[in-house]
Every structure is written in structure tokens, then in C-alpha cells.
């Protein structure tokens, strides 16, 4: 490790004025309504912009452009009660092939008296059946909803597609209530896809909120149907014969609370569903407690603890096709398994992750910080450090528990925020790739087994955020 180069690079990053910011603002403010700057009517303006990129890591060296997460929204404010928004975003951790990382959406909002509604439409620029472009409802969007303000401190929301089944800020779970099923009614589930496909959907439902902007509590529930074999001994990995299929139902639930003041913000949330063993879900339950506090001494403290219970039979799906990923040479293992076909060690297990960040306001526009993060060996969440993704060569063990220490800074430039960060990672098991051993996919297990893995890694990351209303990351 060349510490002089690392020191020089980090010094440069902490002074860059045109990049970066923190993901936590987007998620932590998701459930907390804030007073926004009132835009001029009948005017287009950039509402938000977010950019995240990996600069350099020990295992993969330069990664600029490889795993970019980008989102931007353009808003047209027609009146005080009506606006339209276009939004573009990428999610490289989900899929980076065939432009499937990219979503282009159109959102419309209107309020009438005590009722408001939002419709989220998705533009598909790769309509394979016709080779053209289509516009339709985004059927897994939590932004499509109908909201009724029943009383001053009581509101009811209906989500026809997704009642927002995710928790966590630093350790975001994505939709815990995202389920999967096979469409096509095969008599046997085979490695070859044929005319079948795996369909994913999220659970729609109702959410009741009591309280105001300062403090509120909420609870929600929903139902979703899926297809499953009627064979009593059907097992998608060990007994894949299905003579007939039927519709079944999974029940989703959520609850939580929000508190906000000038110097503190706290969010508690929990979510789960009932049929993870039949729906291939990555998670069955998750809960999160997040808080950020500004102290009189100029210190800012942020902390979070997240617990997850993994799905009992999570499906390992291809990122480039609507079918299972052929990950192992000896056989077809649709459930997350190691090289020998044994279920991975995190299935059905409960574990936690926790993170703390301490910063000091040197000036109003400059906040250096230090952070400490820990993940248990069975903890599953959205990012690449998850127990299902960060594993040993034969995939029989996860990282075994990972400690992540980081230093960084927040630099404010008007409505822009720059956040460069250097993170050092230490795992119990060798799981980090070596730049000298490149294997090209998990499908080629012979390459992976010959590669040398390390217990130590370090990473430079950079974030950029812009918000029209001037809301800031790492601030209560």
C-alpha cells in the first residue's frame, strides 16, 4: 500500500468543490415532511441531483464510471397544488446490463381540498416486443398514492403498487416486501428458461399516520398474490416438479415513528411479510432506528442500528434476464447456495448492522467527520457488503463480520454538497477481490476458486448532492 499516494489523493478529494454528498439525506428525510422553499409558478427548475461514484479501491483499483449511481429530477410547478416532475436514476447494484439500470419517470401531483394524489409513470425506451418506446405505470413505485387528510393530525394513504416497504439509511434494505414468483406454469422448474419467467412485484396497501411534522406515528398493511405449486412437497431446489399452480397470498405490514426538532431528527421503522419461504424474497423482516443530533459544542452525531431477518428460501436471480442465475458448475441451484449446492449460511438468519458518525462544524460550510460501521456475518441489505454478496471463494461463508472505519468531510456550496470519503475495511474471512486475479462472472466458478481473496480492503468514494430547497445532508 502506497500511503503517500493515498494521503495525497485524500487531501485532493477533501478540497474538490464540484462533486459528492451523502445518500443518508435522501432516505432519512423520506418519511419526514419538511417546509420547502416555494418555487415560482409555471416554471421549470432542477429540483434534485445526486451522484455517487467509487474512485479507487484496493481490490479493484480505479473504479470511476463502473458503479455510478445517479439521479436527477426536473420539476414544473404549474400552481400551488399541481406540479409535474421528470426523474432519471440508475441503480448499478441491481443491474448494469442492457440499460436496465436506468429509469426515466414522469410524476404528476395534484391536491384538491383534503385529498391529494400522485401518479408515477415509467418510460421504457427498450420495448422489445415492438422495438419502440412505451409509457406506463411504474408498478413497483411507492410514489404512486392517494392521500386523504382526515383530520388535522390524521391521514390515510393508499398505495396501489408499493406501500414503501424499506427501512434503513446508511444500511438501506430496499423493499423488504419485494416478492417473486414463476409465470408460465412449468411442470418442472429447469435451468433453461423456456417460455417461463420470474416476475417480481411489491406489496400494495394502506398506511395510517397520526401526528404532525414534529412528531408522528404510522402503521400500514397490505396483501399481494403470487403463483405457487400445489404439490405439497414442492421445493424449488430439491423437488422441482409442479403438476399444477395456484394463487396464494402474502401479508405485508409496517409501523414506525418520526420525531424532528431544530437540533434532532429520529426515525424508527419496521416492516415485514409472511411468506418468504414461497416468494423467493431476500428478506422477511427488517427494523431500523436512526437519529442525528446537533450538540451545542458544534458536534454533530449520527447513529443507526438496523436488524434484518433473511428470507427462508431467497432466489438467486440473473441481473440480465428474468430467470435464475446459473452460479455453480455442479448443478442448478436457484436458491442462494455455495459451490457444492449447500444453502448459504445466512438463509433465515437474523443479524444487525450499526454505524456511527461524528462531525465537527469547523465552519457552517465545512464539516469533517469520522465514522465507524459494523455488520454482522448474516446481515443482509442493499449494498455490495451484504452477506449474500461479499463471500469467500467457494461462497460457503460470508465476510464473517466486517468493521469499516472512515474519514471524510462535507463541503457546502450553496445548494450543492460535496462529500469525499476514505473507508478502511476489515473482514473476519477473506472476501475482498484481488486486482491481480480477475474473474469475469460468478458463473465461472473455476476462475473464482483460483482467485486470491483478502481480509482487508480500502475504498475512496465521492458523493454530490443538489437540492432546490437547500436541505443538507448530515444535518438534523
Phi and psi in degrees as a GROMACS rama.xvg file:
@    title "Ramachandran Plot"
@    xaxis  label "Phi"
@    yaxis  label "Psi"
@TYPE xy
-93.9294  96.8797  UNK-2
-69.745  -27.8125  UNK-3
-65.6351  -41.6852  UNK-4
-67.0823  -40.2663  UNK-5
-62.3272  -46.5751  UNK-6
-61.5769  -43.1596  UNK-7
-65.69  -41.8858  UNK-8
-65.2979  -40.7387  UNK-9
-68.6971  -37.379  UNK-10
-61.3038  -38.1823  UNK-11
-67.0246  -43.3676  UNK-12
-62.203  -38.7432  UNK-13
-71.7882  -6.96667  UNK-14
-114.456  -0.530354  UNK-15
-66.8813  129.559  UNK-16
-94.5094  -1.84033  UNK-17
-122.259  14.4926  UNK-18
-131.588  168.991  UNK-19
77.2991  162.686  UNK-20
171.908  -170.873  UNK-21
-114.595  135.965  UNK-22
-66.4625  -23.5837  UNK-23
-64.1451  -30.3277  UNK-24
-60.9285  -44.6067  UNK-25
-58.5411  -48.2331  UNK-26
-80.4772  -39.3156  UNK-27
-69.4004  -26.9638  UNK-28
-89.9842  1.01382  UNK-29
-61.2414  -39.1101  UNK-30
-101.272  1.87082  UNK-31
-110.92  110.879  UNK-32
-74.3076  134.821  UNK-33
-125.903  158.353  UNK-34
-77.0462  120.389  UNK-35
-102.862  154.205  UNK-36
-61.7725  132.366  UNK-37
-78.7484  118.817  UNK-38
-78.7133  160.612  UNK-39
-68.0353  143.852  UNK-40
-74.1486  153.182  UNK-41
51.9924  53.199  UNK-42
-145.442  136.988  UNK-43
-82.7503  141.773  UNK-44
-157.338  153.246  UNK-45
-74.5107  119.175  UNK-46
-88.1734  -47.9717  UNK-47
-142.91  155.301  UNK-48
-148.915  133.173  UNK-49
-139.136  135.393  UNK-50
-139.005  131.261  UNK-51
-133.714  133.451  UNK-52
-147.605  152.13  UNK-53
-96.9665  125.352  UNK-54
-85.9758  -52.5104  UNK-55
-158.813  140.882  UNK-56
-138.622  157.512  UNK-57
-63.2809  -41.071  UNK-58
-78.755  -30.439  UNK-59
-120.943  0.0338144  UNK-60
58.925  -141.625  UNK-61
-65.8876  127.809  UNK-62
-123.398  10.3662  UNK-63
-54.2634  126.812  UNK-64
87.171  -12.4141  UNK-65
-78.6143  -38.341  UNK-66
-130.287  48.7489  UNK-67
-72.3193  130.213  UNK-68
-108.782  123.41  UNK-69
-138.34  136.033  UNK-70
-144.776  144.943  UNK-71
-151.492  143.44  UNK-72
-133.331  137.816  UNK-73
-115.583  128.497  UNK-74
-119.869  141.664  UNK-75
-117.484  113.406  UNK-76
-92.4693  100.219  UNK-77
-76.6633  -42.4107  UNK-78
-154.145  -178.448  UNK-79
-63.21  -27.0717  UNK-80
-108.591  1.83815  UNK-81
-141.792  131.51  UNK-82
-150.12  162.639  UNK-83
-127.452  144.481  UNK-84
-137.617  136.354  UNK-85
-109.072  140.818  UNK-86
-140.003  137.494  UNK-87
-122.272  138.059  UNK-88
-153.57  152.779  UNK-89
-124.441  147.874  UNK-90
-132.992  85.6366  UNK-91
-64.2728  -24.5756  UNK-92
-71.518  -18.6082  UNK-93
-87.2652  -47.225  UNK-94
-169.873  132.16  UNK-95
-119.671  13.5415  UNK-96
-106.135  150.034  UNK-97
53.245  32.4071  UNK-98
61.3599  17.1335  UNK-99
-77.3863  -6.78319  UNK-100
-72.9992  -18.1528  UNK-101
-99.4269  130.798  UNK-102
-120.311  132.952  UNK-103
-122.033  118.595  UNK-104
-125.951  153.614  UNK-105
-123.827  125.029  UNK-106
-120.561  137.721  UNK-107
-124.529  134.83  UNK-108
-127.313  138.481  UNK-109
-147.515  140.448  UNK-110
-121.734  133.341  UNK-111
-134.324  112.301  UNK-112
57.0682  -120.468  UNK-113
-93.1875  4.85895  UNK-114
-119.3  136.225  UNK-115
-134.955  152.208  UNK-116
-139.431  151.418  UNK-117
-131.015  134.574  UNK-118
-121.727  127.682  UNK-119
-110.866  114.959  UNK-120
-106.147  147.508  UNK-121
-117.68  134.999  UNK-122
-98.6635  120.06  UNK-123
-100.631  111.798  UNK-124
-93.5631  8.24425  UNK-125
-136.993  60.7575  UNK-126
-76.0011  97.6823  UNK-127
-67.1172  -28.8351  UNK-128
-66.5892  -29.672  UNK-129
-123.842  -10.7134  UNK-130
75.4848  12.6126  UNK-131
-112.906  -155.118  UNK-132
-120.054  139.013  UNK-133
-129.896  154.557  UNK-134
-124.579  124.314  UNK-135
-154.512  178.607  UNK-136
-66.4993  139.306  UNK-137
-81.5215  102.87  UNK-138
-83.0369  6.91133  UNK-139
-126.362  23.5924  UNK-140
-88.7799  133.269  UNK-141
-84.0944  -4.94253  UNK-142
-83.7645  -22.2997  UNK-143
-76.1197  116.863  UNK-144
-161.29  160.352  UNK-145
-121.3  123.309  UNK-146
-120.697  131.88  UNK-147
-120.996  119.091  UNK-148
-84.0882  94.0731  UNK-149
-68.4777  -43.2483  UNK-150
-147.244  -179.902  UNK-151
-54.9277  -38.3299  UNK-152
-120.653  25.9118  UNK-153
-142.248  124.202  UNK-154
-138.961  149.429  UNK-155
-122.776  130.093  UNK-156
-120.686  137.62  UNK-157
-112.66  124.512  UNK-158
-110.348  107.191  UNK-159
-73.3571  -15.2918  UNK-160
-122.311  -40.9193  UNK-161
-154.234  113.24  UNK-162
-88.5193  29.7464  UNK-163
64.9402  70.1429  UNK-164
-95.8866  47.5127  UNK-165
-127.344  152.687  UNK-166
-136.228  171.077  UNK-167
92.4713  148.475  UNK-168
-112.832  -76.0078  UNK-169
-64.3098  -39.2144  UNK-170
-110.379  70.617  UNK-171
-76.5022  134.435  UNK-172
-88.9142  -11.911  UNK-173
62.1421  -158.866  UNK-174
-80.3333  107.257  UNK-175
-60.6533  -33.0714  UNK-176
-90.7495  28.0722  UNK-177
-89.7615  121.563  UNK-178
-118.98  166.208  UNK-179
-137.39  151.49  UNK-180
-155.747  163.452  UNK-181
-93.7419  128.155  UNK-182
-108.683  133.03  UNK-183
129.894  -15.6654  UNK-184
59.6587  49.8552  UNK-185
-68.421  146.574  UNK-186
-75.9466  -23.2156  UNK-187
-144.867  134.029  UNK-188
-82.0202  112.985  UNK-189
-115.189  163.501  UNK-190
-59.929  -35.4965  UNK-191
-75.0076  131.918  UNK-192
-69.4079  -42.5473  UNK-193
62.3743  -136.06  UNK-194
-91.8686  12.8672  UNK-195
-99.3674  166.273  UNK-196
-157.303  153.746  UNK-197
-90.2081  125.674  UNK-198
-105.42  137.306  UNK-199
-114.261  147.911  UNK-200
-153.129  160.546  UNK-201
-112.797  162.363  UNK-202
-86.8635  122.714  UNK-203
-81.126  166.717  UNK-204
173.278  -171.224  UNK-205
-110.61  149.939  UNK-206
-136.579  128.267  UNK-207
-110.74  126.67  UNK-208
-120.943  131.828  UNK-209
-121.669  125.568  UNK-210
133.83  -165.337  UNK-211
-129.394  -165.603  UNK-212
-67.0855  -27.522  UNK-213
-77.2566  -44.6339  UNK-214
-147.63  132.431  UNK-215
-151.775  155.989  UNK-216
-123.547  152.214  UNK-217
-144.717  157.098  UNK-218
-149.472  145.546  UNK-219
-145.273  159.313  UNK-220
-151.51  152.999  UNK-221
-163.232  166.372  UNK-222
-130.754  147.78  UNK-223
-144.704  143.417  UNK-224
-98.1354  155.677  UNK-225
-150.671  164.767  UNK-226
-97.6495  139.247  UNK-227
-151.37  151.458  UNK-228
-67.1814  144.438  UNK-229
-83.5452  -10.8233  UNK-230
-61.0176  124.846  UNK-231
-64.4852  -26.1296  UNK-232
-105.599  19.5853  UNK-233
-65.213  133.504  UNK-234
-142.925  121.57  UNK-235
-64.3598  -17.5822  UNK-236
-104.983  -37.0959  UNK-237
-110.14  -17.6955  UNK-238
-147.369  86.4011  UNK-239
-95.501  13.2009  UNK-240
-82.3981  131.328  UNK-241
-136.303  101.078  UNK-242
-73.9934  -28.6562  UNK-243
-152.554  151.572  UNK-244
-118.578  149.964  UNK-245
-138.95  163.404  UNK-246
-87.5837  131.424  UNK-247
-126.172  171.642  UNK-248
-127.58  136.971  UNK-249
-114.6  143.838  UNK-250
-105.641  127.274  UNK-251
-109.352  149.312  UNK-252
-146.922  157.001  UNK-253
-157.905  155.8  UNK-254
-161.613  162.023  UNK-255
175.307  -173.491  UNK-256
-152.927  152.811  UNK-257
-131.459  140.106  UNK-258
-134.925  139.066  UNK-259
-146.81  134.882  UNK-260
-139.351  -174.881  UNK-261
-66.8916  -25.8154  UNK-262
-118.439  5.84896  UNK-263
-154.443  151.065  UNK-264
-146.943  128.602  UNK-265
-133.552  137.146  UNK-266
-135.689  127.549  UNK-267
-117.826  129.773  UNK-268
-147.261  146.845  UNK-269
-143.546  146.675  UNK-270
-153.462  152.529  UNK-271
-169.908  173.551  UNK-272
-149.383  172.572  UNK-273
-102.894  -14.4976  UNK-274
-125.337  50.5306  UNK-275
-66.7246  -26.6447  UNK-276
-71.03  -18.7186  UNK-277
-110.655  -14.3559  UNK-278
-108.277  6.06361  UNK-279
65.7491  19.2819  UNK-280
-71.2116  142.473  UNK-281
-67.2314  -35.9534  UNK-282
-128.921  149.976  UNK-283
-105.614  -37.9149  UNK-284
-147.811  155.027  UNK-285
-158.432  150.936  UNK-286
-145.822  150.088  UNK-287
-144.027  141.762  UNK-288
-126.703  119.091  UNK-289
-126.496  141.605  UNK-290
-151.659  146.198  UNK-291
-136.975  136.921  UNK-292
-138.171  136.341  UNK-293
-101.947  122.534  UNK-294
-95.0229  159.047  UNK-295
-63.9985  -23.0587  UNK-296
-77.8997  -0.550908  UNK-297
93.6726  -1.71494  UNK-298
-80.9675  144.945  UNK-299
-122.6  125.884  UNK-300
-117.01  131.595  UNK-301
-128.128  134.077  UNK-302
-144.159  151.997  UNK-303
-152.901  143.937  UNK-304
-133.247  130.745  UNK-305
-128.261  134.294  UNK-306
-117.946  140.193  UNK-307
-132.048  146.35  UNK-308
-115.855  118.535  UNK-309
-70.4663  154.87  UNK-310
-63.5391  153.317  UNK-311
-74.3644  -33.6532  UNK-312
-139.477  67.1681  UNK-313
-68.9835  135.036  UNK-314
-84.7965  138.631  UNK-315
-95.7734  106.625  UNK-316
-106.958  150.845  UNK-317
-70.8619  142.892  UNK-318
-82.9629  -12.6129  UNK-319
-117.518  1.7501  UNK-320
-151.153  156.121  UNK-321
-87.1252  57.9126  UNK-322
-153.992  -177.204  UNK-323
-77.3336  152.485  UNK-324
-90.0258  126.475  UNK-325
-81.2985  92.5102  UNK-326
-99.3193  -16.0257  UNK-327
-128.207  144.239  UNK-328
-70.6645  -42.041  UNK-329
-65.0751  -27.2334  UNK-330
-170.386  -172.919  UNK-331
-99.7471  111.843  UNK-332
-123.563  89.7969  UNK-333
-68.5154  -25.633  UNK-334
-87.9494  149.004  UNK-335
-53.3202  115.366  UNK-336
-138.242  164.419  UNK-337
-88.4072  -171.181  UNK-338
-60.127  -31.8462  UNK-339
-92.7463  4.33807  UNK-340
88.5673  6.87081  UNK-341
-83.4748  140.304  UNK-342
-56.83  138.515  UNK-343
-63.4217  158.466  UNK-344
-74.8531  -9.27326  UNK-345
-94.4249  -8.70956  UNK-346
-60.3045  125.953  UNK-347
72.5029  4.56743  UNK-348
-92.595  154.629  UNK-349
-109.226  138.313  UNK-350
-157.428  174.386  UNK-351
-130.443  162.951  UNK-352
-137.446  147.783  UNK-353
-143.536  149.31  UNK-354
-145.582  145.958  UNK-355
-135.008  141.908  UNK-356
-137.005  131.086  UNK-357
-125.717  120.655  UNK-358
-125.21  162.883  UNK-359
-131.858  126.578  UNK-360
-76.7231  88.2228  UNK-361
-62.2426  -45.3287  UNK-362
-137.945  170.764  UNK-363
-62.2811  -28.4806  UNK-364
-107.649  13.3411  UNK-365
-144.065  117.288  UNK-366
-132.936  98.0422  UNK-367
-74.6604  154.192  UNK-368
-151.043  164.462  UNK-369
-128.035  148.119  UNK-370
-138.268  149.627  UNK-371
-133.538  128.99  UNK-372
-132.314  142.673  UNK-373
-136.457  139.041  UNK-374
-126.835  132.31  UNK-375
-70.4327  162.41  UNK-376
-69.1756  -17.8716  UNK-377
-111.65  12.0007  UNK-378
-77.3724  129.459  UNK-379
-120.098  129.913  UNK-380
-152.992  -162.908  UNK-381
-78.7868  -30.6786  UNK-382
-85.0818  175.296  UNK-383
-71.9393  -10.1699  UNK-384
-86.1153  2.55405  UNK-385
-61.6548  153.395  UNK-386
-63.0982  -24.3584  UNK-387
-82.6503  -15.823  UNK-388
-107.179  -36.919  UNK-389
-98.5775  94.1312  UNK-390
-134.871  166.474  UNK-391
-69.346  176.811  UNK-392
-59.3652  -43.2176  UNK-393
-90.4203  3.30495  UNK-394
64.7625  18.9051  UNK-395
-79.3237  -22.7459  UNK-396
-133.498  150.27  UNK-397
-84.1727  -165.702  UNK-398
-64.1808  -14.4323  UNK-399
78.1273  8.71872  UNK-400
111.559  125.989  UNK-401
-131.727  134.671  UNK-402
-108.965  133.611  UNK-403
-129.057  116.836  UNK-404
-108.686  140.512  UNK-405
-143.24  152.882  UNK-406
-131.582  146.854  UNK-407
-168.869  -167.864  UNK-408
-157.145  153.795  UNK-409
-109.199  124.659  UNK-410
-118.273  121.289  UNK-411
-101.729  130.298  UNK-412
-132.281  87.9979  UNK-413
63.4755  -123.495  UNK-414
-89.0134  2.91188  UNK-415
-95.5798  146.992  UNK-416
-133.941  129.874  UNK-417
-107.705  133.045  UNK-418
-138.865  87.2605  UNK-419
-81.4022  147.244  UNK-420
-147.917  138.235  UNK-421
-111.795  128.396  UNK-422
-126.074  134.357  UNK-423
-108.164  134.467  UNK-424
-125.37  136.403  UNK-425
-132.528  118.241  UNK-426
-106.629  157.091  UNK-427
-74.7875  -33.5796  UNK-428
-112.752  154.276  UNK-429
-72.6276  109.162  UNK-430
-133.488  -12.4923  UNK-431
-86.2702  135.52  UNK-432
-69.6756  158.591  UNK-433
-108.635  131.557  UNK-434
-61.2758  -23.1023  UNK-435
-83.0082  -10.8172  UNK-436
-121.413  94.3434  UNK-437
-95.3169  119.327  UNK-438
-114.468  141.54  UNK-439
-92.4857  -14.6557  UNK-440
-167.477  158.996  UNK-441
-69.3867  -15.2732  UNK-442
-67.5697  -26.1867  UNK-443
-97.701  85.3824  UNK-444
-69.1364  -27.3216  UNK-445
-62.7046  -38.4834  UNK-446
-66.3865  -43.1301  UNK-447
-64.9722  -39.2883  UNK-448
-68.5508  -27.0662  UNK-449
-85.5611  -13.9814  UNK-450
-73.2788  154.155  UNK-451
-100.487  122.86  UNK-452
-104.632  154.945  UNK-453
-122.06  156.888  UNK-454
-89.2237  -8.7427  UNK-455
-124.199  140.852  UNK-456
-150.107  157.321  UNK-457
-138.148  158.045  UNK-458
-149.909  134.424  UNK-459
-98.3762  130.494  UNK-460
-129.042  159.184  UNK-461
-145.173  141.035  UNK-462
-129.916  148.074  UNK-463
-136.71  129.219  UNK-464
-131.372  138.896  UNK-465
-129.023  135.174  UNK-466
-135.395  135.588  UNK-467
-62.6275  -38.7555  UNK-468
-83.7242  -0.436035  UNK-469
78.8977  13.3228  UNK-470
-66.4194  143.701  UNK-471
-117.817  142.928  UNK-472
-73.5494  160.078  UNK-473
55.7515  38.1165  UNK-474
-137.328  139.718  UNK-475
